[in-house]
């Protein structure tokens, strides 16, 4: 899926009309997936890594979740008069990121 296609999907799902905002949330969700998928990669290696194709739909879902969280969606609890909102996690919920299988390799190991 191309970046333009993901941008269109997230724009349609979230209703956000700013391409810059949607791109920022796609980048944040992509970074979270790469960090979960490649936990032992160095910072230098992470800069060149991209979201694996199998997680591109998840990247869009996470971006929409984060965009919607700016309002009231994604809450686990809500108290009306004192307006106390609770979310599953301060950032991206573990229930979304648990779909990402970490990739590991043995240093110097052959295929």
Order of alpha helices (4+ residues) and beta strands (2+ residues): alpha-alpha-alpha-alpha-beta-beta-alpha
